[in-house]
């Protein structure tokens, strides 16, 4: 990542894979932003449709990084971050569009709160009166959640403190990546942004919600309904999230909740796989996912050593963050 002083204020990183209609709509929303000191980096993760051609012809202002094959969300985002020159990095899904003043409000909130990560209020595109995310929370069972998910926007009490921001649409100061590293590519997809926020929080960085900054999310458009794969990733990555980031005193304290959540994730995986493929193949998928998890353990434990050794947030402060928002 280049020095921020020589670049724009914000680098916008958009990973995309097929669905050129989605990324085109996303980019059109960026053209309408009131804040203009940005660079746009689109990372095409091996698309087989007309995405690259559409980008070159219709959006010449965007820098396109073309990858030869699909390697997952984390790899694509990291490729964009490495090329970014901005003081701030705005991660944006290809199925998200922004309200015209979204970036303006995000940067105003960053100036006012002095937070290092800023979350917009993300609404469902097909139901804009309903919340997709008002910032991210992590439960004491280590399950990441979108605050306010599917709650009516009207009357919703926005949290004063959030744990982190979603990589679907989230503003991060570039010093976060210089301090704690990029997205963990071992995660491939799902919970990789929660892992990043966990690492950032442990390192002493802060987060805030800017409810005036509005974004609209289609939701899981790129995976085409592969719920079994999403469940497999969540089961696997939830375990890695705990091992890498949760301090030992909290693992001990919350072990019953952590175990219950692991069992819940396992059941969700088996149920989703059985619904699509039948029980026999569901068993194979479950054990294949478990094997993938065990293969990632050496990496996770090494990262744990590095992360916990540099931790600046004490256990008491972390406990308060893990329970800062309660679902109703």
C-alpha positions, -999 to 999 in steps of 0.1 A, spaced: 0 0 0 14 33 -10 19 63 13 -15 80 18 0 115 16 6 111 -22 -28 98 -30 -65 105 -27 -84 107 5 -104 75 -1 -95 44 -21 -127 24 -29 -120 -13 -33 -148 -33 -51 -142 -71 -56 -164 -86 -82 -171 -120 -98 -195 -122 -127 -228 -103 -125 -216 -73 -144 -250 -57 -139 -244 -55 -102 -209 -39 -104 -222 -14 -130 -250 -3 -108 -226 0 -79 -202 22 -99 -231 44 -112 -239 51 -75 -203 62 -70 -205 86 -99 -233 105 -79 -212 109 -47 -209 145 -34 -174 136 -21 -151 133 -51 -115 129 -38 -115 91 -45 -98 65 -65 -119 34 -76 -102 0 -78 -123 -29 -91 -108 -63 -86 -122 -88 -111 -118 -123 -96 -118 -144 -127 -152 -134 -142 -164 -155 -171 -191 -130 -183 -186 -95 -198 -176 -78 -166 -141 -67 -177 -153 -54 -210 -181 -34 -194 -157 -19 -169 -132 -8 -196 -159 7 -219 -184 22 -195 -163 30 -164 -128 41 -176 -123 61 -144 -120 28 -125 -87 10 -122 -93 -27 -130 -72 -55 -115 -80 -86 -135 -73 -119 -119 -70 -151 -139 -91 -173 -116 -116 -170 -87 -98 -173 -54 -124 -158 -30 -134 -125 -15 -104 -121 8 -78 -126 -19 -96 -102 -42 -99 -75 -16 -63 -78 -6 -52 -74 -42 -71 -41 -43 -58 -28 -9 -22 -34 -20 -27 -10 -49 -46 16 -28 -31 50 -23 -58 66 -1 -56 76 35 -89 58 40 -99 25 24 -136 19 16 -144 -18 11 -175 -22 -10 -194 -52 -23 -204 -53 -59 -240 -57 -49 -241 -25 -28 -251 9 -40 -245 42 -20 -268 71 -13 -253 103 -29 -239 117 4 -227 84 18 -190 90 16 -194 126 27 -212 115 59 -187 87 66 -158 111 65 -177 137 86 -183 110 112 -146 100 111 -136 136 118 -162 140 145 -157 107 164 -120 102 156 -128 65 150 -106 43 128 -135 23 113 -168 38 102 -199 19 93 -227 33 71 -263 23 77 -269 -5 52 -305 -11 42 -320 -38 21 -322 -26 -15 -356 -43 -21 -369 -32 12 -352 2 21 -373 6 52 -355 -25 67 -320 -26 81 -294 -49 68 -266 -37 91 -262 -8 115 -226 -18 123 -213 -52 133 -214 -70 167 -197 -101 180 -214 -121 207 -199 -137 237 -203 -169 217 -180 -153 190 -208 -153 165 -206 -122 143 -239 -104 137 -252 -75 118 -268 -50 142 -304 -45 135 -306 -72 108 -341 -72 93 -353 -47 119 -376 -19 108 -356 13 104 -384 34 119 -380 36 156 -348 16 157 -324 28 184 -290 30 169 -261 18 192 -237 43 206 -209 18 203 -203 -9 177 -177 -37 176 -168 -33 139 -178 -27 104 -189 -49 75 -167 -53 45 -199 -51 24 -196 -14 29 -171 -1 55 -145 27 58 -112 18 74 -82 40 80 -52 28 61 -31 25 93 -53 -4 104 -39 -26 75 -4 -14 81 -7 -24 118 -27 -56 118 -24 -68 83 -48 -75 55 -78 -98 54 -68 -134 63 -69 -153 30 -73 -186 48 -109 -176 55 -116 -174 18 -151 -158 24 -174 -151 54 -162 -138 88 -130 -125 73 -141 -89 79 -151 -99 115 -116 -113 120 -101 -81 107 -122 -60 130 -114 -83 159 -77 -79 153 -81 -41 149 -100 -39 182 -74 -59 200 -48 -36 187 -66 -6 201 -85 8 170 -120 21 174 -153 19 154 -183 41 150 -216 41 131 -227 69 108 -264 64 104 -267 94 81 -245 75 56 -269 53 36 -260 22 15 -283 -4 -1 -274 -41 -2 -288 -69 -24 -273 -96 -2 -254 -128 -12 -260 -121 -49 -227 -136 -59 -231 -171 -43 -263 -178 -62 -281 -194 -33 -254 -219 -22 -265 -219 14 -246 -251 21 -213 -235 11 -220 -204 31 -229 -226 61 -196 -246 56 -176 -214 55 -193 -200 86 -188 -232 106 -151 -234 96 -143 -197 100 -162 -193 133 -137 -217 149 -107 -199 133 -121 -166 146 -121 -179 182 -87 -195 180 -70 -164 165 -86 -137 185 -104 -146 217 -82 -142 248 -79 -173 269 -97 -159 300 -127 -152 278 -126 -186 261 -127 -202 296 -154 -178 308 -177 -182 277 -169 -219 269 -205 -231 273 -217 -204 249 -188 -211 225 -195 -249 225 -233 -243 219 -225 -221 190 -201 -246 175 -228 -272 177 -253 -248 162 -230 -240 133 -224 -278 127 -261 -285 126 -267 -256 102 -241 -270 78 -255 -305 79 -290 -293 74 -282 -271 45 -261 -298 28 -287 -325 34 -315 -302 19 -295 -299 -13 -277 -332 -17 -292 -357 7 -278 -372 40 -250 -392 26 -233 -364 8 -241 -340 37 -219 -362 59 -191 -361 34 -194 -323 32 -194 -320 70 -162 -340 74 -145 -323 45 -152 -289 61 -139 -303 94 -108 -315 77 -103 -280 61 -107 -265 96 -80 -288 111 -57 -280 81 -59 -243 90 -51 -247 127 -13 -243 125 -19 -210 107 -45 -199 132 -24 -208 163 6 -189 148 -16 -159 141 -30 -162 177 5 -159 191 13 -128 170 -21 -111 177 -23 -118 214 13 -107 220 5 -73 205 -29 -69 222 -35 -35 237 -72 -40 246 -76 -55 281 -100 -83 288 -125 -61 307 -128 -37 278 -132 -65 253 -160 -81 275 -179 -48 274 -176 -47 236 -188 -82 231 -220 -74 249 -225 -38 238 -256 -45 217 -285 -68 225 -309 -82 200 -346 -75 207 
